Amino acid sequence: MNPSRTLATAARVLRQLRHDPRTVALLLLVPVVMTGLLRYVYDGSPGTFDRIGASLLGIFPLITMFLVTSIATLRERTSGTLERLLALPLGKADLIGGYALAFGLLALVQSALTTGVALWALGLDTAGSPWLLMLVALLDALLGTALGLFVSAFAASEFQAVQFMPAVIFPQLLLCGLLVPRDRMPRALEALSDALPMSYAVDGMNQVVRHTDLTAGFVRDALVVAGCALLVLALGAATLRRRTA
Amino acid sequence: MEARDLTVVRGGRTVLRSLTFSVEPGRITGLLGPSGCGKSTLMRALVGTQAGVTGALTVLGRPAGHPELRARVGYVTQAPSVYDDLTVRQNLHYFAAVLRPGARHRAARAEAVERAVADVDLASHADALAGNLSGGQRSRVSLAVALLGTPELLVLDEPTVGLDPVLRRDLWELFHRIAADRGATLLVSSHVMDEAERCDRLLLMRAGEILADDTPEALRRSTGRPTVEAAFLHLVDRAAPTAAAGTHEDRQEQKGRPRP
């Protein structure tokens, strides 16, 4: 791994995004608008908005970065640029690190915007620090980037790649405690949700909503999400082969 | 560059059958043969992106695909492999940064980029998005990327396909200049036989086998035919009984882009 090559790759990915302002606008504005919509859906019960709103702050970056990365990597594979890069002195870690860095930066802007609007314009009430919310959002974005990179290896077309979104993300969305608290789900589903990383992202967000200080639960949740992101990134690296049939 | 008993099996099919040949340094060698005869597979084996390779394949004194070769070998795939959502210059700057990373080489990189742009005659389009260029222009961007690192070996897969005659002539002049001035070795594939006359040496391929390995002039002389195309047809007819077995497989060779 070479830091200059990683940075050059991140800069290249961001430059590509700069030529696509509509994607950037959608990435940044849709979560804000959805959080606003949610605020008025739960107009009568601000407590519910606090819980679900905070959870969504963790879920948005995961979903958007998953989609963006899976399509971007698929394009890299199908356009032949990946084969070209792997025939050049570029480490796989440089490529993956570059993507993670670029999309992580984008996720940082996205979550700062969404968290800011949720806290100060929509009255989301959290006991803990907004910085901790953003930390979890950033880790979620990395997890989304990692998952997107990984599944793109199994998609032969954009059609297949977008279908991986419901296949990979929806089960986690249903089981992460957003709809029904995890401890009130049937035993089997609760065990399953224990194995899915988004559950920890949502738990971490809710720790910040309820507790003023940094809890052990929050640290554990953040570490689990970060660990999953790294694990899946490593799996994603294994799908990049220099020699192919 | 030297191959001994080089065989490539792809998806259970033998695409290259125990090839033995060598390519002279500092010259332009043309790799000619009909579509699907294994030219691209041979090139991918040389640059080390092809799986399922057996036999010995030495490139610039190293086994093909050796990490040290990645900076010394330039490779241009048949379909242009550049980022459509970057400008020509941005594409080149990125690949240059991969080849020579670090702030220390910034000036050298900028120079290499401008030279590559000029080499492929795209100075007037240097700030246009690659996706907005014509097919021929995009393939020249792809070629410019391969010229960036002043490679010792250039492997070019059908670089002139779809270009107009003037551009084709200019590119061949560029290839000769690169071989003469930089002492680089070029391996250029084509399925258009009239390009053969521009090469120093030819490898004629058919159905995963090498039919001939000679200079264009010697080929014409040995077969008693006026053009390389006629010489090729003569060789095919002569080899017909053995080559016929391979024809069916040959047609099935997947032409799509490999997915790394």
Boltz contact constraints between the chains, C-beta under 6 A:
constraints:
  - contact:
      token1: [A, 2]
      token2: [B, 101]
      max_distance: 6.0
  - contact:
      token1: [A, 4]
      token2: [B, 101]
      max_distance: 6.0
  - contact:
      token1: [A, 4]
      token2: [B, 102]
      max_distance: 6.0
  - contact:
      token1: [A, 5]
      token2: [B, 98]
      max_distance: 6.0
  - contact:
      token1: [A, 5]
      token2: [B, 101]
      max_distance: 6.0
  - contact:
      token1: [A, 8]
      token2: [B, 97]
      max_distance: 6.0
  - contact:
      token1: [A, 12]
      token2: [B, 94]
      max_distance: 6.0
  - contact:
      token1: [A, 15]
      token2: [B, 90]
      max_distance: 6.0
  - contact:
      token1: [A, 16]
      token2: [B, 85]
      max_distance: 6.0
  - contact:
      token1: [A, 16]
      token2: [B, 86]
      max_distance: 6.0
  - contact:
      token1: [A, 19]
      token2: [B, 85]
      max_distance: 6.0
  - contact:
      token1: [A, 77]
      token2: [B, 259]
      max_distance: 6.0
  - contact:
      token1: [A, 80]
      token2: [B, 77]
      max_distance: 6.0
  - contact:
      token1: [A, 80]
      token2: [B, 79]
      max_distance: 6.0
  - contact:
      token1: [A, 80]
      token2: [B, 81]
      max_distance: 6.0
  - contact:
      token1: [A, 80]
      token2: [B, 257]
      max_distance: 6.0
  - contact:
      token1: [A, 81]
      token2: [B, 81]
      max_distance: 6.0
  - contact:
      token1: [A, 82]
      token2: [B, 260]
      max_distance: 6.0
  - contact:
      token1: [A, 83]
      token2: [B, 49]
      max_distance: 6.0
  - contact:
      token1: [A, 83]
      token2: [B, 260]
      max_distance: 6.0
  - contact:
      token1: [A, 84]
      token2: [B, 81]
      max_distance: 6.0
  - contact:
      token1: [A, 86]
      token2: [B, 260]
      max_distance: 6.0
  - contact:
      token1: [A, 87]
      token2: [B, 47]
      max_distance: 6.0
  - contact:
      token1: [A, 87]
      token2: [B, 49]
      max_distance: 6.0
  - contact:
      token1: [A, 87]
      token2: [B, 75]
      max_distance: 6.0
  - contact:
      token1: [A, 88]
      token2: [B, 70]
      max_distance: 6.0
  - contact:
      token1: [A, 88]
      token2: [B, 98]
      max_distance: 6.0
  - contact:
      token1: [A, 89]
      token2: [B, 70]
      max_distance: 6.0
  - contact:
      token1: [A, 89]
      token2: [B, 71]
      max_distance: 6.0
  - contact:
      token1: [A, 90]
      token2: [B, 98]
      max_distance: 6.0
  - contact:
      token1: [A, 241]
      token2: [B, 260]
      max_distance: 6.0
  - contact:
      token1: [A, 243]
      token2: [B, 49]
      max_distance: 6.0
  - contact:
      token1: [A, 243]
      token2: [B, 51]
      max_distance: 6.0
  - contact:
      token1: [A, 244]
      token2: [B, 51]
      max_distance: 6.0
  - contact:
      token1: [A, 244]
      token2: [B, 258]
      max_distance: 6.0
  - contact:
      token1: [A, 244]
      token2: [B, 260]
      max_distance: 6.0
  - contact:
      token1: [A, 245]
      token2: [B, 10]
      max_distance: 6.0
  - contact:
      token1: [A, 245]
      token2: [B, 51]
      max_distance: 6.0
